[in-house]
Amino acid sequence: MTGTLRRFRALPLRSRLALLVATAVAVAVAAVAAACWFVTRVQLEHQLDTSLRNVHVDDKYVETLLTACTHPGQAAAPQVGGAYVVQLVTVSGNTCTAPKASPIGVTTDDIAVAAGLRDNALHTARAENGKKMRVYTYTTRPPVPGLLPNSFAVSVARPLSEIAEPLATLSWVLLVVSGIGVVGAGAAGLWVARTGLRPVDELTEAVEHVARTEDLSLRIPVEGEDEIARLSSSFNSMTASLASSRDRQAQLIADAGHELRTPLTSLRTNVELLARSEETGRPIPPDDRRALMKSVTAQMTELAALIGDLQELARPDAAQPGPLQVVGLHDIASAALERARLRGPELTITADLEPWYVRAEPAALERAVVNVLDNAVKFSPQHGTIAVALRGGELTVVDQGPGIPAEELPYVFERFWRSPSARQLPGSGLGLSIVARTVQQTGGEVALRPSPGGGTEAWIRLPGAPQPPPEN
């Protein structure tokens, strides 16, 4: 059984579907044929039994038959109705049958009827010539007193071949019809399998084409709303997502190369200038040298920040947040404020932080808040003010910078996007994209909008979490 099942599973899907359809139809046809055969047999037997019960042998025939049996020299009794066989049965089990008829075996039921213990009996018996007979026996009395001293019964019989022959013919007819039905079902199943699996074949060819050529622009026509249509639609969505991901990856590489080229070019120029000074023995003036070294340091810092942002975006688990913990957003904001004050010592940074606990990855959340504050520090004018507030789970950072035009707001969270007015400032264009990803992974929302008093307001909302128990 296991080997047969294994071989069945090894067949192509189309062959399995056709075989299953043919098998199901064969079982159904066999069940219907068997039911038809049995119903027909029951009906024929019922008709035969009814016809036997309706036969009544008249007294003259019984008298003639008795005379022929008790006085062999008398004239033989004629047959009744041609197909019927009449036989007399005595209490002792003796029989009296017309001379040309084959005697039928007597049963205990026949003797019981002859003895008056039963009114009638209906059964199957075999005649001396080997034929099976359907026999109906009923009681009677000798019509001529003195011809037969004991009681006897009359048996009327018909051969069962009258049923067997039509049933045999019907069996052959049903067998032929069933065979034609099974063959037709197999052909129909194969056609249905081919028709039904055509979209699957197209999908298979499309997948093989994509695997062979890496052409993600291929789309499969979607027809209807069935499972195959859903599968085709899912495949189209998958290839579209893969194509978009590959385009974003290519764009990320191109943008990263572009962003890396500028500081690397400047750093290379400064290093070559220092090297040329050493090779020619012509020292650079101290003030120029200090400015050059400061520029080199700033460029290296910018490169390090850019590489760190790229690593953050490209790490394998970037789409999955790290272990979540219940942390105080107010504590993280306080730590980020200290770093912001160091980066903008000439700025006035105010803070109004209410306690608010969230479930997040502490390091990623702190980096996101630091990026928001760095953005505010970068665009704030000298001696400007940055207002930071945390109320009801909403963290707002308001600066007094030039603001962001309304047409640029939809792009501020995209990778490497930088406002045309800010492209001369240091930065990689990745900070806000990291903020958006971190906040979304934490289940929150982030947005930038113009501040009513001028500048930009960064708004972050994070869902709250139960306050952790105090540590002992």
Long-range contacts (C-beta under 8 A, 24 or more apart in sequence): 13-193, 13-197, 13-200, 14-190, 14-193, 14-194, 14-197, 15-193, 17-189, 17-192, 17-193, 17-196, 17-197, 18-186, 18-189, 18-190, 18-192, 18-193, 19-186, 19-189, 20-189, 21-185, 21-186, 21-188, 21-189, 21-192, 21-193, 22-182, 22-185, 22-186, 22-189, 24-185, 25-181, 25-182, 25-185, 25-186, 25-189, 26-178, 26-181, 26-182, 26-185, 29-177, 29-178, 29-181, 29-182, 29-185, 30-178, 33-174, 33-175, 33-177, 33-178, 36-170, 36-174, 37-167, 37-170, 37-171, 37-174, 40-166, 40-167, 40-170, 41-163, 41-167, 44-162, 44-163, 44-166, 44-167, 45-134, 45-163, 48-134, 48-158, 48-160, 48-162, 48-163, 49-122, 49-134, 49-136, 51-158, 52-122, 52-134, 52-135, 52-136, 52-156, 52-157, 52-158, 53-120, 53-122, 53-136, 55-80, 55-81, 55-84, 55-136, 55-156, 57-86, 57-154, 57-156, 59-143, 60-143, 61-86, 62-88, 62-140, 62-142, 62-143, 62-154, 63-143, 63-144, 63-147, 65-96, 65-98, 66-96, 66-142, 66-143, 66-144, 66-147, 66-148, 67-147, 68-96, 68-98, 68-99, 69-96, 70-147, 70-148, 76-100, 80-156, 83-158, 83-159, 83-162, 84-156, 84-157, 84-158, 85-127, 85-133, 85-156, 85-157, 85-158, 86-154, 86-155, 86-156, 86-157, 87-154, 87-155, 87-157, 88-152, 88-153, 88-154, 88-155, 89-113, 89-114, 89-137, 89-152, 89-153, 89-154, 89-155, 90-114, 90-148, 90-150, 90-151, 90-152, 91-115, 91-150, 91-151, 91-152, 92-150, 96-152, 102-127, 102-128, 102-129, 102-131, 103-127, 103-128, 104-128, 104-133, 104-135, 104-155, 104-157, 109-137, 110-135, 110-137, 110-153, 110-155, 113-137, 113-138, 113-139, 113-153, 114-139, 114-151, 114-152, 114-153, 115-151, 116-151, 124-160, 125-157, 127-157, 131-159, 131-160, 131-161, 132-159, 132-160, 132-161, 132-164, 133-157, 133-158, 133-159, 133-160, 134-158, 134-159, 134-160, 196-228, 199-223, 199-228, 199-229, 199-231, 199-232, 200-228, 200-231, 202-232, 203-231, 203-232, 203-235, 206-235, 207-235, 210-239, 216-240, 216-242, 216-243, 216-246, 217-243, 248-415, 251-415, 251-416, 252-313, 252-415, 252-416, 255-415, 255-416, 255-429, 256-306, 256-310, 256-416, 258-416, 259-306, 259-416, 259-428, 259-429, 260-303, 260-306, 263-299, 263-302, 263-303, 263-306, 264-303, 266-295, 266-299, 267-296, 267-299, 267-300, 267-303, 270-295, 270-296, 270-299, 271-296, 298-426, 302-426, 302-428, 305-428, 306-428, 306-430, 309-428, 309-430, 309-431, 309-434, 310-428, 310-430, 312-367, 312-430, 312-434, 313-415, 313-430, 313-433, 313-434, 313-437, 318-437, 321-360, 321-361, 321-364, 321-441, 321-442, 322-361, 322-363, 322-364, 323-361, 324-359, 324-360, 324-361, 325-359, 325-360, 325-361, 325-362, 326-357, 326-358, 326-359, 326-465, 326-466, 326-467, 326-468, 327-357, 327-358, 327-359, 327-360, 327-362, 327-365, 328-355, 328-356, 328-357, 329-356, 329-357, 329-358, 329-365, 329-390, 329-393, 329-395, 329-462, 330-354, 330-355, 330-356, 330-390, 332-362, 332-365, 332-366, 332-369, 333-369, 333-388, 333-390, 333-395, 335-366, 336-366, 336-369, 336-370, 336-373, 337-373, 337-388, 339-370, 339-373, 340-370, 340-373, 340-374, 340-376, 340-377, 340-386, 343-374, 343-377, 344-377, 344-380, 344-386, 346-382, 346-383, 347-377, 347-380, 347-382, 347-383, 347-384, 347-385, 347-386, 348-383, 348-384, 348-385, 348-386, 349-385, 349-386, 349-388, 350-385, 350-386, 350-387, 350-388, 351-388, 351-389, 352-387, 352-388, 352-389, 352-390, 352-391, 353-388, 353-389, 353-390, 354-390, 354-391, 354-392, 355-467, 356-390, 356-392, 356-393, 356-462, 356-464, 357-464, 357-465, 357-466, 357-467, 357-468, 358-393, 358-442, 358-444, 358-462, 358-463, 358-464, 358-465, 359-442, 359-463, 359-465, 360-438, 360-442, 360-462, 361-438, 361-441, 361-442, 364-438, 364-441, 365-438, 365-442, 367-434, 367-438, 368-434, 368-435, 368-438, 368-439, 368-460, 369-395, 369-460, 371-431, 371-432, 371-434, 371-435, 372-397, 372-432, 372-435, 372-458, 372-460, 373-397, 374-431, 375-431, 375-432, 375-458, 376-401, 376-456, 376-458, 378-422, 378-425, 378-426, 378-427, 379-422, 379-425, 379-455, 379-456, 380-455, 393-461, 393-462, 393-463, 393-464, 394-459, 394-460, 394-461, 395-459, 395-460, 395-461, 395-462, 396-457, 396-458, 396-459, 396-460, 397-457, 397-458, 398-451, 398-453, 398-455, 398-456, 398-457, 398-458, 399-451, 399-455, 399-456, 400-451, 400-453, 400-454, 400-455, 401-455, 401-456, 402-455, 403-450, 403-451, 403-454, 403-455, 403-456, 404-448, 404-450, 404-456, 406-450, 409-448, 409-449, 412-448, 413-446, 435-460
